[in-house]
Every structure is written in C-alpha cells, then in structure tokens.
Amino acid sequence: MLSYWRRIRIENELLYLFLHNRVAQVAAVIATVAIFGAFFAPLIASTNPHDLASFDILDSFLPPAWTEDGDTRFLIGTDDQGRDLLSAILYGTRLSLLVGLSSVAFAAVLGTSLGLAAGYLGGRFDAVVMRIADVQLSLPAILTALLVDGVARGILPREQHEDLLLIVLTIAIGLSLWVNFARVARASTFVERNKEYVQAAEIMGQHPVRIMLVAILPNILGPLMVIGTIDLAVAILLEATLSFLGVGVPADQPSLGTLIRIGTEYIFSGEWWIVIFPSMTLILMIISVNILGDFFRTVLNPRLR
C-alpha cells in the first residue's frame, strides 16, 4: 500500500515538473516525432530505400526541393544512389532506434540481474562481478563493441553474417553498456536488503530469487530507468559510430550512421544535404533523449533540484 501511494505521488510530481519545464517538453516532442516517424516509416515514406526497384540512379544527387535544381518529389533531396533522403532518414531512424532499444534492453536485463545478485548475495560472486565491471570500465564502450563484433564475425560462418548482423550488433552494444546497470542495481540492492520488508521475506522462508525479483527489484527501478534513458542515447550513438566505421548495418539497409558515412564522401563536392540532414536528425534525437534522461534523474533525486 505504501509503495502504491508513493508511486502515485511520484507520478503527480513528475507531471507537475514536466508541465513547468519547457526544455523537457521540447525534448519530449522531438523524441515523440522521431519515434512516430520511425514506427510509421512504411506509411510516411514516399519510397522504400531498401527496395532497389523503388528508386532510380538517374535521380542521384538531387538537391532539396526548395533549391533551384530541386525536385518536388524529393523534399530534402536524394543521395548517391537516387534514394529519397527523407525516406532513407525515416527508415534509418527506425533501424537506429531498433538497435538502440534492443541493446539497452539486453544490457538492462544482464546488468540488473548481475547487480541484483551481487548486491544481495555478496561474497565471492559480488567480487567477481565487480572486478569484471572494473575491467570493462577501463575500456571505451566503442572498443568493447568493436571487440565483440569482431569476435562474433570470426566465429560465425561467413554466409550467416548478413542474416545475424543486427543480432550481433545488438549484443555487441549491449555488452558494452551492462556495467552501468549492474553498478546501480548493486548499490541500490545494498541499501534495500537491510530493510524490514526484505528481512521479513527472509524469515518467511521465501526463495532468494523471489526476494530479489518481487521485493527488491520494484524498489530500485527508478534509478535503473534513468540509466536506461541515458544509455539509449549512448546506444544510438554507438550504433551510428559503428555504421560510420563500416562495421554496422550494410549500405543497402542504411541507418543514420551509414547515411552520414555516405554523405561525408560527397560533402566537399557540394552535395551537403546528404550529410547535413542525417547528422541533424541524429544530433537532435540524442540531445532530446539525454535531456529527458536528465529530467527523470532530477525528478527521482530531490537533492538535484
């Protein structure tokens, strides 16, 4: 009952602070537009950039429609293959969000599980998990993702690379982000495990797994949600970086990173729109997610207000 009223109070406080925070409102609008455009990309986009029959190479390098040589069929121009750039950005945002959300979900499940167990069980298990986390923290996230991606490509048969590419990319990014969830879950579990409701569950003879999942986990979800929001922006940026480096999604299924990599090859020849619009989309999306993550962190931690 107490947790129910506590949740109601937090929800009301969240709504009040959101309605009085213009920056968070703008960020929410941008994030909503990006998610809406990505989800309904097949309905909004004029062409399918993944279908070679839907575009013509003769339409390549057309500038935005409002310029002198622009074509009204292509609002923000076309790329080097004649694809409608707006359609490519919609589908690219969809792919980037899919990889970002999937990798954060994987990292959250893995990191939270290990953090919960380490914080509740303690002892050698806690020491081993935290030493692994310390080692990974010494490596940049992009290096960890590149390492996992390279190992997976070496193990998997060559003919399965294309089919399993998104799965490998998701796991690679997820394995580079689980540490944040594990450390936050462990620290929060340390605090919760000494409280009366956990001790009562132990006296009643409940299984440790049930205590961790039913009793402790719901009370530590707040900080984990903040970490998830912030890491979503990191995951999207990691995917874009990997695709920019040529080890992400293939060019025939472009994400925002792939579109930016293609655009940089032509920026000095005058086709500025190929790199500018995907870059602006990526920047706005990352900034809006980061602002929302910071807003949630402020709401859930009164000391930061």
Salt bridges, closest charged atoms under 4 A:
GLU13 OE1 - ARG9 NH1 3.54
GLU13 OE2 - ARG305 NH1 2.34
ASP59 OD1 - ARG73 NH2 3.25
ASP71 OD2 - ARG73 NH2 2.99
ASP79 OD2 - ARG83 NE 2.72
ASP126 OD1 - ARG186 NE 2.55
ASP134 OD2 - ARG131 NH2 2.92
ASP134 OD1 - ARG183 NH1 3.59
ASP149 OD2 - ARG153 NE 2.70
GLU192 OE2 - LYS195 NZ 3.22
ASP294 OD1 - ARG297 NH2 2.64
